[in-house]
Amino acid sequence: MLNVRAAVIEAKDGPFVFRDVDVDEPRADEIVVRVVATGICQADAHVRSQGYASPLPLVLGHEGAGIVEHIGASVRSVVPGDRVVMSFPSCGYCDECLGGHPAYCVHNLQLSFGAARLDGTNAFHDVHGHFFGQSSFATYALARAARRAAMPLRAAAHHRSCRRCPTPPPHCARPRAASRASSHCP
Protein backbone atom coordinates (compact mmCIF):
# COMPACT_ATOMS: atom_id res chain seq x y z
CA MET A 1 0.00 0.00 0.00
CA LEU A 2 1.27 3.45 -0.94
CA ASN A 3 0.47 6.59 1.01
CA VAL A 4 0.37 9.70 -1.17
CA ARG A 5 -0.41 13.35 -0.55
CA ALA A 6 -3.10 14.44 -3.00
CA ALA A 7 -5.17 17.47 -3.94
CA VAL A 8 -8.73 16.14 -3.74
CA ILE A 9 -11.95 17.70 -5.04
CA GLU A 10 -14.60 16.64 -2.55
CA ALA A 11 -17.65 18.50 -3.87
CA LYS A 12 -18.83 20.33 -6.98
CA ASP A 13 -16.94 23.63 -7.35
CA GLY A 14 -15.16 22.89 -4.06
CA PRO A 15 -11.58 23.78 -3.23
CA PHE A 16 -8.71 21.37 -3.61
CA VAL A 17 -8.22 19.74 -0.21
CA PHE A 18 -4.73 18.37 0.45
CA ARG A 19 -4.93 15.06 2.25
CA ASP A 20 -3.21 11.71 2.62
CA VAL A 21 -4.64 8.97 0.42
CA ASP A 22 -3.87 5.24 0.40
CA VAL A 23 -3.29 3.71 -3.04
CA ASP A 24 -2.85 0.03 -3.89
CA GLU A 25 0.48 -1.24 -5.17
CA PRO A 26 0.75 -1.35 -8.98
CA ARG A 27 -0.78 -4.22 -10.92
CA ALA A 28 1.39 -6.20 -13.34
CA ASP A 29 0.92 -3.62 -16.15
CA GLU A 30 1.13 -0.47 -14.01
CA ILE A 31 3.85 1.88 -12.81
CA VAL A 32 4.16 4.23 -9.85
CA VAL A 33 5.58 7.63 -10.78
CA ARG A 34 6.89 10.17 -8.26
CA VAL A 35 5.29 13.31 -9.67
CA VAL A 36 7.73 16.20 -10.06
CA ALA A 37 5.58 18.36 -12.34
CA THR A 38 1.95 18.51 -13.41
CA GLY A 39 -0.19 20.96 -15.30
CA ILE A 40 -3.77 22.03 -14.97
CA CYS A 41 -6.05 21.96 -17.99
CA GLN A 42 -9.58 23.05 -18.78
CA ALA A 43 -10.65 19.40 -18.44
CA ASP A 44 -9.66 19.53 -14.76
CA ALA A 45 -11.77 22.68 -14.33
CA HIS A 46 -14.73 21.10 -16.13
CA VAL A 47 -14.68 18.09 -13.81
CA ARG A 48 -14.27 20.30 -10.74
CA SER A 49 -17.45 22.16 -11.76
CA GLN A 50 -19.02 18.83 -12.85
CA GLY A 51 -19.48 20.10 -16.40
CA TYR A 52 -17.95 16.71 -17.18
CA ALA A 53 -19.49 14.46 -14.56
CA SER A 54 -17.05 12.23 -12.68
CA PRO A 55 -17.52 10.62 -9.27
CA LEU A 56 -16.41 12.70 -6.29
CA PRO A 57 -14.29 12.91 -4.20
CA LEU A 58 -11.63 12.67 -6.91
CA VAL A 59 -7.91 13.24 -7.45
CA LEU A 60 -7.59 15.16 -10.74
CA GLY A 61 -4.50 15.84 -12.86
CA HIS A 62 -3.58 14.51 -16.30
CA GLU A 63 -0.41 16.27 -17.44
CA GLY A 64 2.07 14.68 -15.05
CA ALA A 65 5.80 14.05 -15.33
CA GLY A 66 8.15 12.40 -12.90
CA ILE A 67 10.40 9.51 -12.00
CA VAL A 68 9.37 5.86 -12.06
CA GLU A 69 9.56 4.46 -8.53
CA HIS A 70 7.93 1.02 -8.89
CA ILE A 71 6.89 -1.16 -11.80
CA GLY A 72 4.47 -4.05 -12.12
CA ALA A 73 5.77 -7.54 -12.82
CA SER A 74 5.09 -7.47 -16.58
CA VAL A 75 6.35 -3.93 -17.32
CA ARG A 76 9.32 -3.90 -19.70
CA SER A 77 9.08 -0.40 -21.24
CA VAL A 78 10.49 1.50 -18.23
CA VAL A 79 12.56 0.75 -15.16
CA PRO A 80 12.72 2.41 -11.75
CA GLY A 81 14.64 5.67 -12.08
CA ASP A 82 13.43 6.45 -15.61
CA ARG A 83 12.11 9.97 -16.09
CA VAL A 84 8.73 9.89 -17.79
CA VAL A 85 5.87 12.04 -18.97
CA MET A 86 2.37 10.64 -18.68
CA SER A 87 -0.15 11.11 -21.44
CA PHE A 88 -3.75 10.19 -22.15
CA PRO A 89 -4.92 6.65 -21.40
CA SER A 90 -5.82 4.02 -23.95
CA CYS A 91 -6.85 0.40 -23.56
CA GLY A 92 -4.25 -1.00 -25.96
CA TYR A 93 -6.51 -3.68 -27.43
CA CYS A 94 -9.48 -2.05 -29.24
CA ASP A 95 -9.33 -1.71 -33.05
CA GLU A 96 -8.23 1.95 -32.81
CA CYS A 97 -5.39 1.16 -30.40
CA LEU A 98 -4.25 -1.88 -32.36
CA GLY A 99 -4.41 0.20 -35.54
CA GLY A 100 -1.93 2.70 -34.09
CA HIS A 101 -4.50 5.36 -33.14
CA PRO A 102 -4.67 5.28 -29.31
CA ALA A 103 -6.01 8.86 -29.21
CA TYR A 104 -9.22 7.41 -30.65
CA CYS A 105 -9.46 4.50 -28.19
CA VAL A 106 -13.09 3.43 -27.93
CA HIS A 107 -12.71 3.37 -24.13
CA ASN A 108 -11.27 6.89 -23.90
CA LEU A 109 -14.18 8.52 -22.09
CA GLN A 110 -14.42 5.72 -19.53
CA LEU A 111 -10.64 5.70 -18.96
CA SER A 112 -10.44 9.50 -18.71
CA PHE A 113 -13.53 10.41 -16.69
CA GLY A 114 -14.72 7.13 -15.15
CA ALA A 115 -12.50 7.52 -12.07
CA ALA A 116 -11.60 3.82 -12.20
CA ARG A 117 -9.64 1.29 -14.19
CA LEU A 118 -11.29 -0.17 -17.27
CA ASP A 119 -12.44 -3.18 -15.22
CA GLY A 120 -14.20 -0.80 -12.80
CA THR A 121 -11.78 -1.19 -9.90
CA ASN A 122 -10.24 1.74 -8.07
CA ALA A 123 -6.77 1.55 -6.52
CA PHE A 124 -7.45 4.67 -4.44
CA HIS A 125 -9.00 4.25 -0.99
CA ASP A 126 -11.77 6.61 0.21
CA VAL A 127 -11.47 8.73 -2.98
CA HIS A 128 -11.72 8.14 -6.70
CA GLY A 129 -8.59 8.14 -8.84
CA HIS A 130 -7.40 7.11 -12.29
CA PHE A 131 -8.38 10.50 -13.78
CA PHE A 132 -7.10 10.31 -17.37
CA GLY A 133 -5.36 7.16 -16.22
CA GLN A 134 -3.02 8.97 -13.83
CA SER A 135 -4.51 11.42 -11.24
CA SER A 136 -1.28 13.42 -11.16
CA PHE A 137 -2.38 16.02 -8.59
CA ALA A 138 -0.57 13.88 -6.02
CA THR A 139 2.94 13.12 -4.86
CA TYR A 140 2.74 9.75 -6.69
CA ALA A 141 0.68 8.67 -9.70
CA LEU A 142 -0.40 5.18 -10.66
CA ALA A 143 -0.52 4.68 -14.46
CA ARG A 144 -0.54 1.88 -17.01
CA ALA A 145 2.86 1.55 -18.65
CA ALA A 146 1.45 0.37 -21.99
CA ARG A 147 1.17 2.45 -25.15
CA ARG A 148 1.09 6.15 -24.32
CA ALA A 149 0.92 6.12 -20.53
CA ALA A 150 4.60 6.91 -20.03
CA MET A 151 7.43 8.05 -22.29
CA PRO A 152 11.06 8.55 -21.23
CA LEU A 153 11.86 12.28 -21.01
CA ARG A 154 15.01 11.73 -23.04
CA ALA A 155 12.72 10.93 -25.97
CA ALA A 156 10.23 13.70 -25.21
CA ALA A 157 12.49 16.49 -26.48
CA HIS A 158 12.85 14.70 -29.81
CA HIS A 159 9.07 14.55 -30.23
CA ARG A 160 8.26 18.16 -29.26
CA SER A 161 7.58 19.22 -32.83
CA CYS A 162 4.76 16.71 -33.19
CA ARG A 163 3.06 17.26 -29.83
CA ARG A 164 -0.59 18.20 -29.68
CA CYS A 165 -2.97 19.08 -26.92
CA PRO A 166 -2.58 16.27 -24.35
CA THR A 167 -6.35 15.95 -24.13
CA PRO A 168 -7.43 13.39 -26.74
CA PRO A 169 -10.41 13.83 -29.06
CA PRO A 170 -13.24 14.57 -28.71
CA HIS A 171 -12.35 16.88 -25.78
CA CYS A 172 -9.68 18.77 -27.73
CA ALA A 173 -9.71 17.61 -31.32
CA ARG A 174 -7.40 20.16 -32.95
CA PRO A 175 -3.83 18.93 -33.49
CA ARG A 176 -1.25 21.57 -32.61
CA ALA A 177 0.96 22.89 -35.37
CA ALA A 178 4.69 22.26 -34.92
CA SER A 179 5.37 25.97 -34.53
CA ARG A 180 2.94 26.38 -31.64
CA ALA A 181 4.38 25.88 -28.19
CA SER A 182 1.29 26.22 -26.02
CA SER A 183 0.03 23.12 -24.27
CA HIS A 184 -3.56 24.15 -23.60
CA CYS A 185 -6.73 23.46 -25.51
CA PRO A 186 -7.95 26.26 -27.82
C-alpha positions in Angstrom: 0.0 0.0 0.0 1.3 3.4 -0.9 0.5 6.6 1.0 0.4 9.7 -1.2 -0.4 13.4 -0.5 -3.1 14.4 -3.0 -5.2 17.5 -3.9 -8.7 16.1 -3.7 -11.9 17.7 -5.0 -14.6 16.6 -2.6 -17.7 18.5 -3.9 -18.8 20.3 -7.0 -16.9 23.6 -7.4 -15.2 22.9 -4.1 -11.6 23.8 -3.2 -8.7 21.4 -3.6 -8.2 19.7 -0.2 -4.7 18.4 0.4 -4.9 15.1 2.3 -3.2 11.7 2.6 -4.6 9.0 0.4 -3.9 5.2 0.4 -3.3 3.7 -3.0 -2.8 0.0 -3.9 0.5 -1.2 -5.2 0.8 -1.4 -9.0 -0.8 -4.2 -10.9 1.4 -6.2 -13.3 0.9 -3.6 -16.2 1.1 -0.5 -14.0 3.9 1.9 -12.8 4.2 4.2 -9.9 5.6 7.6 -10.8 6.9 10.2 -8.3 5.3 13.3 -9.7 7.7 16.2 -10.1 5.6 18.4 -12.3 2.0 18.5 -13.4 -0.2 21.0 -15.3 -3.8 22.0 -15.0 -6.1 22.0 -18.0 -9.6 23.1 -18.8 -10.7 19.4 -18.4 -9.7 19.5 -14.8 -11.8 22.7 -14.3 -14.7 21.1 -16.1 -14.7 18.1 -13.8 -14.3 20.3 -10.7 -17.5 22.2 -11.8 -19.0 18.8 -12.8 -19.5 20.1 -16.4 -17.9 16.7 -17.2 -19.5 14.5 -14.6 -17.1 12.2 -12.7 -17.5 10.6 -9.3 -16.4 12.7 -6.3 -14.3 12.9 -4.2 -11.6 12.7 -6.9 -7.9 13.2 -7.5 -7.6 15.2 -10.7 -4.5 15.8 -12.9 -3.6 14.5 -16.3 -0.4 16.3 -17.4 2.1 14.7 -15.1 5.8 14.1 -15.3 8.1 12.4 -12.9 10.4 9.5 -12.0 9.4 5.9 -12.1 9.6 4.5 -8.5 7.9 1.0 -8.9 6.9 -1.2 -11.8 4.5 -4.0 -12.1 5.8 -7.5 -12.8 5.1 -7.5 -16.6 6.4 -3.9 -17.3 9.3 -3.9 -19.7 9.1 -0.4 -21.2 10.5 1.5 -18.2 12.6 0.7 -15.2 12.7 2.4 -11.7 14.6 5.7 -12.1 13.4 6.5 -15.6 12.1 10.0 -16.1 8.7 9.9 -17.8 5.9 12.0 -19.0 2.4 10.6 -18.7 -0.2 11.1 -21.4 -3.8 10.2 -22.2 -4.9 6.7 -21.4 -5.8 4.0 -23.9 -6.9 0.4 -23.6 -4.2 -1.0 -26.0 -6.5 -3.7 -27.4 -9.5 -2.0 -29.2 -9.3 -1.7 -33.0 -8.2 1.9 -32.8 -5.4 1.2 -30.4 -4.3 -1.9 -32.4 -4.4 0.2 -35.5 -1.9 2.7 -34.1 -4.5 5.4 -33.1 -4.7 5.3 -29.3 -6.0 8.9 -29.2 -9.2 7.4 -30.6 -9.5 4.5 -28.2 -13.1 3.4 -27.9 -12.7 3.4 -24.1 -11.3 6.9 -23.9 -14.2 8.5 -22.1 -14.4 5.7 -19.5 -10.6 5.7 -19.0 -10.4 9.5 -18.7 -13.5 10.4 -16.7 -14.7 7.1 -15.1 -12.5 7.5 -12.1 -11.6 3.8 -12.2 -9.6 1.3 -14.2 -11.3 -0.2 -17.3 -12.4 -3.2 -15.2 -14.2 -0.8 -12.8 -11.8 -1.2 -9.9 -10.2 1.7 -8.1 -6.8 1.6 -6.5 -7.4 4.7 -4.4 -9.0 4.2 -1.0 -11.8 6.6 0.2 -11.5 8.7 -3.0 -11.7 8.1 -6.7 -8.6 8.1 -8.8 -7.4 7.1 -12.3 -8.4 10.5 -13.8 -7.1 10.3 -17.4 -5.4 7.2 -16.2 -3.0 9.0 -13.8 -4.5 11.4 -11.2 -1.3 13.4 -11.2 -2.4 16.0 -8.6 -0.6 13.9 -6.0 2.9 13.1 -4.9 2.7 9.8 -6.7 0.7 8.7 -9.7 -0.4 5.2 -10.7 -0.5 4.7 -14.5 -0.5 1.9 -17.0 2.9 1.5 -18.6 1.5 0.4 -22.0 1.2 2.4 -25.1 1.1 6.2 -24.3 0.9 6.1 -20.5 4.6 6.9 -20.0 7.4 8.1 -22.3 11.1 8.6 -21.2 11.9 12.3 -21.0 15.0 11.7 -23.0 12.7 10.9 -26.0 10.2 13.7 -25.2 12.5 16.5 -26.5 12.9 14.7 -29.8 9.1 14.6 -30.2 8.3 18.2 -29.3 7.6 19.2 -32.8 4.8 16.7 -33.2 3.1 17.3 -29.8 -0.6 18.2 -29.7 -3.0 19.1 -26.9 -2.6 16.3 -24.4 -6.4 16.0 -24.1 -7.4 13.4 -26.7 -10.4 13.8 -29.1 -13.2 14.6 -28.7 -12.4 16.9 -25.8 -9.7 18.8 -27.7 -9.7 17.6 -31.3 -7.4 20.2 -33.0 -3.8 18.9 -33.5 -1.2 21.6 -32.6 1.0 22.9 -35.4 4.7 22.3 -34.9 5.4 26.0 -34.5 2.9 26.4 -31.6 4.4 25.9 -28.2 1.3 26.2 -26.0 0.0 23.1 -24.3 -3.6 24.1 -23.6 -6.7 23.5 -25.5 -7.9 26.3 -27.8 
